[in-house]
Amino acid sequence: MDKKKVRTFWSERARSSSSKLPCQETYVTFENDAELISMRAEIETKLVNSELRLTKNDVVVDLGAGNGRYSLFFAPKVQKVVAVEFTDEFASSIRKQAAASHINNIEVLNMSAEDFCRDDSADVVFVSMLLHYLDDEQYRRTVSNISRTLKRGGILFFFETVSLLDDEFFIDKFSEDLNADYTSLYRTAKQYADSFCEKGFALKEVFPVFEDGSVLNKRLETRLYCFIFERE
């Protein structure tokens, strides 16, 4: 995985995505189809709201926070949000949006997800569409650091695109739709489950986000899944 390519890709997404588009990862999947982007964002947000029982005492880490959609969503519900985002443009956008909305409980860290670790500091770690942009070394570090960051009994919640094939598969090519080099490593749901269970997590739930036949299932070989783990 070429780390420079990934950073360049997301910097370009940050500069090119319209403020009307609700989330950068959905923008990548559906390009400029605003209706599909909004449909997916609404389903995901409802799912997060129903599955995550947040309290005013919670500290939430939003790992790979992107343009801050979820950080801003979580902030009024919790004690503090730590938004970790390696793209300069997105990190700056989160700060500006928080200031404009008079939100003062979001700490924005402009750094790579795999480098973030605060021992036993978080009640919830939230990740959306980050892990398939990490190579194996970055992924192992991220899993280990999430395990260290979450308190015992804490919740790890993440959305991730998984491979429906027998094994993982790697994409590294120029995308004509996105007009950019696109690099991703799509792991299977079992690989994700095994990785986190080996680091002291109990898998509580795993399921596809969209129903079979949904227009939001764009590719035959992948599906968007929701994973919920508890730190033992």
C-alpha positions as CSV (number, residue, x, y, z in Angstrom):
1,M,0.0,0.0,0.0
2,D,1.5,3.3,-1.1
3,K,0.9,5.7,1.9
4,K,1.6,8.8,-0.2
5,K,-1.0,7.8,-2.8
6,V,-3.6,7.3,-0.1
7,R,-2.8,10.7,1.5
8,T,-2.9,12.4,-1.9
9,F,-6.2,10.7,-2.7
10,W,-7.9,12.0,0.4
11,S,-6.4,15.5,0.1
12,E,-7.9,15.7,-3.4
13,R,-11.3,14.4,-2.1
14,A,-11.2,17.0,0.7
15,R,-10.6,19.8,-1.9
16,S,-13.1,18.6,-4.4
17,S,-16.1,17.4,-2.3
18,S,-18.9,19.9,-2.1
19,S,-20.2,21.1,1.3
20,K,-23.5,19.7,0.3
21,L,-22.2,16.2,0.3
22,P,-22.7,14.6,3.7
23,C,-19.7,12.3,4.0
24,Q,-16.5,11.9,2.2
25,E,-16.5,8.1,2.1
26,T,-19.9,8.0,0.5
27,Y,-18.8,10.6,-2.0
28,V,-16.0,8.2,-3.1
29,T,-18.4,5.3,-3.5
30,F,-21.2,7.2,-5.4
31,E,-19.2,10.0,-7.0
32,N,-21.7,12.9,-7.6
33,D,-25.0,11.1,-7.1
34,A,-26.4,13.3,-4.3
35,E,-29.5,11.2,-3.9
36,L,-27.6,8.0,-3.2
37,I,-25.1,9.8,-1.0
38,S,-27.9,11.3,1.2
39,M,-29.8,7.9,1.3
40,R,-26.7,6.1,2.5
41,A,-25.8,8.8,5.0
42,E,-29.3,8.7,6.5
43,I,-29.3,4.9,6.9
44,E,-25.9,4.9,8.5
45,T,-26.7,7.7,10.9
46,K,-29.9,6.0,12.1
47,L,-28.0,2.8,12.7
48,V,-25.4,4.6,14.7
49,N,-28.0,6.4,16.7
50,S,-29.9,3.2,17.5
51,E,-26.9,0.9,18.2
52,L,-24.7,3.3,20.2
53,R,-26.1,4.1,23.6
54,L,-24.1,7.2,24.3
55,T,-24.2,9.1,27.6
56,K,-23.0,12.6,28.7
57,N,-20.1,10.9,30.6
58,D,-18.7,9.2,27.5
59,V,-15.4,10.0,25.7
60,V,-15.6,9.0,22.1
61,V,-12.7,8.6,19.7
62,D,-13.6,9.2,16.1
63,L,-10.8,7.5,14.3
64,G,-10.3,8.7,10.7
65,A,-12.9,11.4,11.3
66,G,-12.9,12.7,7.7
67,N,-14.9,15.9,7.4
68,G,-16.2,15.5,10.9
69,R,-19.7,14.4,10.1
70,Y,-19.8,11.9,13.1
71,S,-17.7,14.0,15.4
72,L,-20.2,16.8,15.1
73,F,-23.0,14.4,15.5
74,F,-21.6,12.8,18.7
75,A,-20.4,16.1,20.4
76,P,-23.8,17.2,21.9
77,K,-24.4,13.7,23.3
78,V,-21.1,13.1,25.1
79,Q,-18.5,14.6,27.4
80,K,-15.8,14.8,24.7
81,V,-15.0,13.7,21.2
82,V,-11.4,13.1,20.0
83,A,-11.4,13.5,16.2
84,V,-8.3,11.8,14.7
85,E,-7.8,12.8,11.0
86,F,-4.6,12.7,9.0
87,T,-5.8,14.9,6.1
88,D,-4.9,18.5,6.8
89,E,-7.9,19.9,4.9
90,F,-10.4,17.7,6.7
91,A,-8.9,18.4,10.1
92,S,-9.1,22.1,9.5
93,S,-12.7,21.7,8.3
94,I,-13.7,20.0,11.6
95,R,-12.2,22.8,13.6
96,K,-14.1,25.4,11.5
97,Q,-17.4,23.6,11.7
98,A,-17.1,23.1,15.5
99,A,-16.3,26.8,16.0
100,A,-19.2,27.9,13.8
101,S,-21.6,25.7,15.7
102,H,-20.2,26.8,19.1
103,I,-19.1,23.2,19.9
104,N,-16.1,23.2,22.3
105,N,-15.8,19.5,23.3
106,I,-14.1,18.2,20.1
107,E,-10.4,17.8,20.2
108,V,-9.0,17.5,16.7
109,L,-5.7,15.7,16.2
110,N,-4.2,16.0,12.7
111,M,-2.4,12.7,12.6
112,S,-2.5,9.1,11.2
113,A,-5.0,6.7,12.7
114,E,-2.4,4.0,13.3
115,D,-0.3,6.4,15.4
116,F,-3.1,7.4,17.8
117,C,-3.1,5.7,21.3
118,R,-4.2,6.9,24.7
119,D,-4.3,4.1,27.3
120,D,-7.7,3.4,28.8
121,S,-9.0,6.8,27.8
122,A,-12.1,6.1,25.6
123,D,-15.6,4.6,26.3
124,V,-16.3,4.3,22.6
125,V,-14.0,4.1,19.5
126,F,-15.9,4.8,16.3
127,V,-14.4,4.1,12.8
128,S,-16.1,4.6,9.5
129,M,-14.6,3.3,6.3
130,L,-11.0,3.7,7.3
131,L,-9.5,0.2,7.7
132,H,-9.4,-0.8,4.0
133,Y,-7.1,2.1,3.3
134,L,-4.5,0.6,5.7
135,D,-1.8,-1.8,4.7
136,D,-1.2,-4.9,6.9
137,E,1.4,-3.1,9.1
138,Q,-0.8,0.0,9.6
139,Y,-3.8,-2.2,10.3
140,R,-2.1,-4.3,12.9
141,R,-0.9,-1.1,14.7
142,T,-4.4,0.4,14.5
143,V,-6.0,-2.8,16.0
144,S,-3.4,-2.9,18.8
145,N,-3.8,0.8,19.6
146,I,-7.6,0.7,19.6
147,S,-7.3,-2.2,22.1
148,R,-5.1,-0.1,24.3
149,T,-7.2,3.1,24.0
150,L,-10.6,1.5,24.9
151,K,-11.5,1.0,28.5
152,R,-12.6,-2.4,29.6
153,G,-16.2,-2.7,28.8
154,G,-15.8,0.0,26.1
155,I,-17.4,-0.3,22.7
156,L,-15.8,-0.4,19.3
157,F,-18.2,0.4,16.5
158,F,-17.1,0.5,12.9
159,F,-18.5,0.5,9.3
160,E,-16.2,-1.2,6.8
161,T,-16.4,-2.5,3.3
162,V,-15.6,-6.2,3.3
163,S,-14.7,-8.7,0.7
164,L,-17.5,-11.3,-0.1
165,L,-14.9,-13.5,-1.8
166,D,-13.1,-16.4,-0.1
167,D,-10.2,-14.1,0.7
168,E,-9.1,-10.4,0.8
169,F,-8.3,-8.6,-2.4
170,F,-6.3,-5.6,-3.3
171,I,-7.0,-2.7,-5.7
172,D,-4.3,-0.3,-6.9
173,K,-5.3,1.4,-10.1
174,F,-6.4,4.6,-11.7
175,S,-10.1,5.2,-11.3
176,E,-11.7,6.9,-14.2
177,D,-14.9,7.6,-12.1
178,L,-12.8,9.4,-9.5
179,N,-10.1,10.7,-11.8
180,A,-7.5,9.6,-9.2
181,D,-5.3,6.7,-8.2
182,Y,-7.3,4.5,-5.9
183,T,-5.7,2.0,-3.5
184,S,-7.6,-0.3,-1.1
185,L,-7.3,-3.6,0.6
186,Y,-10.6,-5.3,1.1
187,R,-10.5,-7.9,4.0
188,T,-13.2,-10.4,4.8
189,A,-15.6,-10.0,7.7
190,K,-14.0,-13.0,9.4
191,Q,-10.5,-11.4,9.1
192,Y,-11.8,-8.3,10.9
193,A,-13.5,-10.4,13.6
194,D,-10.5,-12.5,14.2
195,S,-8.1,-9.6,14.3
196,F,-10.0,-7.8,17.1
197,C,-10.9,-10.9,19.0
198,E,-7.2,-11.8,19.2
199,K,-6.7,-8.4,20.9
200,G,-9.2,-8.9,23.7
201,F,-12.5,-8.0,22.1
202,A,-15.8,-9.9,22.1
203,L,-17.8,-9.6,18.9
204,K,-21.3,-8.5,19.8
205,E,-22.8,-8.0,16.4
206,V,-21.8,-8.1,12.7
207,F,-24.3,-7.5,9.8
208,P,-24.6,-6.0,6.4
209,V,-25.8,-2.4,6.5
210,F,-28.0,-2.6,3.4
211,E,-30.5,-5.3,2.4
212,D,-29.8,-7.6,-0.5
213,G,-30.8,-6.0,-3.8
214,S,-30.4,-2.5,-2.4
215,V,-29.1,0.1,-4.9
216,L,-26.6,1.0,-2.3
217,N,-24.8,-2.3,-2.7
218,K,-22.7,-1.0,-5.6
219,R,-20.3,-3.9,-6.2
220,L,-20.9,-7.6,-6.4
221,E,-17.7,-8.5,-4.6
222,T,-18.0,-6.2,-1.6
223,R,-20.6,-5.2,1.0
224,L,-20.7,-2.5,3.7
225,Y,-20.8,-4.2,7.1
226,C,-21.4,-2.9,10.6
227,F,-19.2,-4.4,13.4
228,I,-19.8,-3.9,17.1
229,F,-17.2,-5.2,19.7
230,E,-16.9,-4.9,23.4
231,R,-13.4,-4.6,25.1
232,E,-13.1,-7.5,27.6
